[in-house]
């Protein structure tokens, strides 16, 4: 038997990188109606979804399925947008004193199959480096573990693909070419700076590479982290293309399981450039660290198609590659800061 739900507490919801504001919710018979305003530049479209919490926002469930209205892909900015959730199509009941709703909006720059979809990562404090779930696989470069506090940012849901690179740069340098949705590789750190300059000019955005700390925080799941060894699971086969299952090549992005924030391939498939020069970790807490002021190698993270499992861990640091060199195992994803 299905039960009518009672919403006793409505949580005014969620500011997503200055995009979603004025969120409110009300019950209308068997439906929940969530209203929100969505800001953005002319020509931008967003992917919008609805999440629900039954404990006042401590944990979130969703995206919920049986919704209509201003949700899904291609949502334009505007005010008074509404999502209607037919709750009883998804569950037997929804009741309690701490029901909360969250509207999530992801920006897709450029539009079409080459668009770049971003995931919001709420800022917070985490322990960076060799934490207990990493076990005996840790290297000295991951020590000492230390507290890091970060501001909010948005990060690419996927690694930048060959199609996205082609759309901006006019060519595809990838060794594993002819695969629009595979990550671009054979791009140096310096090449990526050129790409960023061009896509920012094209879209009016402010993309950059993630700092090493931002990358690790997002890979661990941010405030939604469940303490996994890899990004999204303790089972590497669930989340990563690596030496045991990749057939020695890259794969289309987003085919494995996402992590807690809905981000794909942060373990495996392709290593990812970060903005930092490599440097030793400090023993003291840091706020928004940007790495060493100088160095010879740029940090790269996440492991790739040819990596053993231990190199695909959330805390492992690659750092020996020069910023001007190109490799068939390194690509990147982008970050935007509000």
C-alpha positions, -999 to +999 in steps of 0.1 A: +000+000+000+012+035-008+010+063+017+004+100+014+034+119+024+036+149+048+062+175+044+066+191+078+098+210+071+108+227+038+144+237+034+151+268+014+176+254-009+209+256-025+230+282-042+248+266-070+278+287-082+255+317-082+232+300-106+203+286-086+185+310-061+152+316-044+144+279-041+111+271-023+089+240-020+052+233-014+030+202-013+001+201-038-019+169-032+004+140-041+030+162-057+058+184-044+063+216-064+098+231-062+102+266-076+136+282-083+153+310-103+182+302-126+207+328-136+232+327-164+245+344-195+226+347-227+228+315-248+238+293-218+218+262-211+219+240-180+211+205-169+188+207-139+180+179-114+162+176-081+176+159-049+158+151-016+170+147+020+151+132+048+175+144+075+177+181+069+205+180+043+230+157+061+227+132+032+210+135-002+191+111-024+186+113-061+183+128-086+147+119-082+130+103-112+093+111-115+096+148-122+082+171-149+087+208-156+119+227-158+143+198-153+167+178-175+189+192-203+186+224-222+171+246-194+175+283-201+181+309-174+149+325-160+128+332-129+099+312-114+109+279-129+091+248-114+099+211-110+069+189-101+077+156-084+051+129-083+065+113-051+043+082-049+055+070-083+090+067-068+084+056-032+057+045-008+059+075+014+079+107+022+073+120+057+091+135+086+102+167+102+134+174+083+125+170+046+148+191+024+152+196-014+181+206-035+181+219-071+213+211-089+222+230-121+252+219-143+264+243-170+273+229-204+296+253-223+295+253-260+264+232-265+259+201-285+280+169-282+311+189-275+297+208-245+314+208-211+292+199-182+302+211-148+295+197-113+293+220-083+316+211-054+307+228-022+337+241-003+349+225+029+378+210+049+392+176+043+423+156+050+446+155+020+471+128+014+477+094+030+446+087+049+437+054+065+416+039+036+446+043+013+463+015+034+498+004+027+498+016-009+508+052+001+540+067-011+562+092+008+550+119-016+515+116-001+527+123+034+521+139+058+484+139+056+472+174+065+440+195+067+431+216+037+402+241+035+388+250+000+363+275-013+335+262-036+342+255-072+327+236-102+346+208-120+341+190-152+317+161-149+339+143-175+375+146-188+377+169-217+370+149-248+385+147-283+353+164-297+356+193-272+392+198-280+385+196-318+357+222-315+380+247-298+414+240-314+404+228-348+425+196-347+427+163-327+462+154-314+451+121-297+470+089-302+437+070-296+419+091-322+386+089-340+367+086-308+347+118-301+337+109-266+371+095-255+393+118-235+418+139-254+454+130-248+488+139-263+483+174-250+510+190-229+503+212-198+513+241-220+489+230-248+461+230-222+468+266-213+463+275-249+430+256-250+418+273-218+426+307-232+407+300-264+376+284-247+374+313-223+375+337-252+348+317-270+324+312-241+331+342-218+339+317-190+368+316-167+380+280-170+413+268-156+430+236-145+421+224-110+447+228-082+459+195-069+439+201-037+407+208-056+413+177-077+417+154-047+388+170-028+365+164-058+378+129-064+371+120-027+335+132-031+338+166-013+313+169+016+295+138+003+326+116+007+322+081+019+359+075+024+366+054-006+401+043-017+394+052-053+372+079-066+337+066-060+344+030-047+367+006-030+362-016-060+384-002-087+367-022-115+335-003-108+350+031-114+381+029-134+396+018-167+431+007-158+457-019-168+436-049-158+405-040-179+413-012-204+427-034-232+456-008-233+435+021-246+413+049-235+375+045-234+346+069-238+341+090-208+313+083-183+311+045-188+321+035-153+303+044-120+304+080-109+317+091-075+296+106-047+293+140-065+284+125-099+319+130-114+332+103-137+367+088-144+386+105-117+402+071-112+416+056-144+410+061-181+435+090-184+458+109-161+447+145-155+470+176-154+466+199-124+477+235-122+504+230-095+541+226-097+550+196-076+562+202-040+564+183-007+534+184+015+534+206+047+525+193+081+503+223+089+467+231+077+463+250+044+437+273+029+432+270-009+468+258-016+482+262-051+513+241-048+550+250-050+560+284-065+584+267-089+595+232-100+604+210-129+572+188-131+536+196-131+513+175-109+490+150-127+464+128-110+441+098-111+458+071-130+451+060-165+445+031-189+480+017-184+482+022-146+482-004-118+454+000-092+477+016-066+483+046-090+445+052-094+439+059-058+424+093-047+456+104-029+483+092-054+504+120-069+521+119-103+546+147-107+576+138-129+563+149-163+575+182-178+548+208-188+560+209-224+558+172-230+529+152-246+519+118-235+492+093-247+482+087-211+476+123-199+446+146-205+427+169-182+394+183-169+384+219-162+374+239-132+354+271-128+354+292-096+322+312-087 
